[in-house]
Amino acid sequence: MNTSIKTAKVYDEIIEFIAAGTTPETVVNFQLSDTAKERLEDLVYRAKTEGLTGEDKRELDLFLTLEHMMMLAKARAYQYIKSGE
């Protein structure tokens, strides 16, 4: 698994996405980069197998919080799209 990405990188991806301006459609279609997804997979795998350091646990917790936030934003954006039809 790739462990080169740090939390700030994922955070930066989301901040850049928001700062660039969003529409309901772009929110619904937002995806993290493959590198960020690989890092998340690595953290989850290690959490289930060998355990995580405190820093890695905080990073995984942040990933999960951001993922939850994006799921809520996507659901709301989808409602905006549907109400506009």
Steps between C-alpha positions, in 0.01 A plus 500: 500500500609858434569693818653814352191724518442695819175629647573854384493378140147367534398809690653713224304310233172580671595863570606549137172348384296736718716806427469449125126540535243231495165423353265228612619294203868531584431410864312186395786403266791580736751218551831491683809426295614140459799578722275619783276195458805271518614671820157451655501132400843462658386658827187284517699185421760574765231592755346156449826304497795648685351806664575868453727747670329794671580723205363249248184455711443877499555503124247221450251676727540816291447302180179354644376841612569651158335205326189543714492874427525435126223238512270754669597771251439265208157405634406867539639586155296217349187651662584836342539337160169313534310808616628696201370254243 
